[in-house]
Amino acid sequence: MKTKLNLNMALRAALLAALTAVLAQLQLPIGPVPFNLAVLGAFLAGMLLRPAWAVCSMCAGMCWAMCALHGARQWRAALAAGG
């Protein structure tokens, strides 16, 4: 029973991490500082997960967002170089 609960929480944490990574790419230009929607993902993780799982989810989401950003930079550099 405990294994099923841990699998359920791990699945929720992974889904919220992926949601946070996607939301990190979206910005709302409100006022002088753009508002990043990753804050919404962090709030959802804090409300829907236990504290330890929420921290794991946010760490994984940040890693995924940084990897996506790094991949996008390499892709743009390759296009700018002509190939």
Residue pairs with C-beta under 8 A, 6 or more apart in sequence:
9 49
9 50
9 53
10 53
12 48
12 49
12 53
12 57
13 45
13 49
13 53
13 54
13 56
13 57
13 60
14 57
14 60
16 41
16 44
16 45
16 48
16 49
16 54
16 57
16 61
17 45
17 57
17 58
17 60
17 61
17 64
18 61
18 64
19 41
19 44
19 61
20 38
20 41
20 42
20 45
20 57
20 58
20 61
20 62
20 65
21 61
21 64
21 65
21 68
23 36
23 37
23 38
23 40
23 41
24 36
24 37
24 38
24 41
24 61
24 65
25 65
25 68
26 36
26 37
27 34
27 35
27 36
27 37
28 34
28 35
28 37
29 35
38 61
38 65
41 58
41 61
42 58
45 54
45 57
45 58
45 61
46 54
49 57
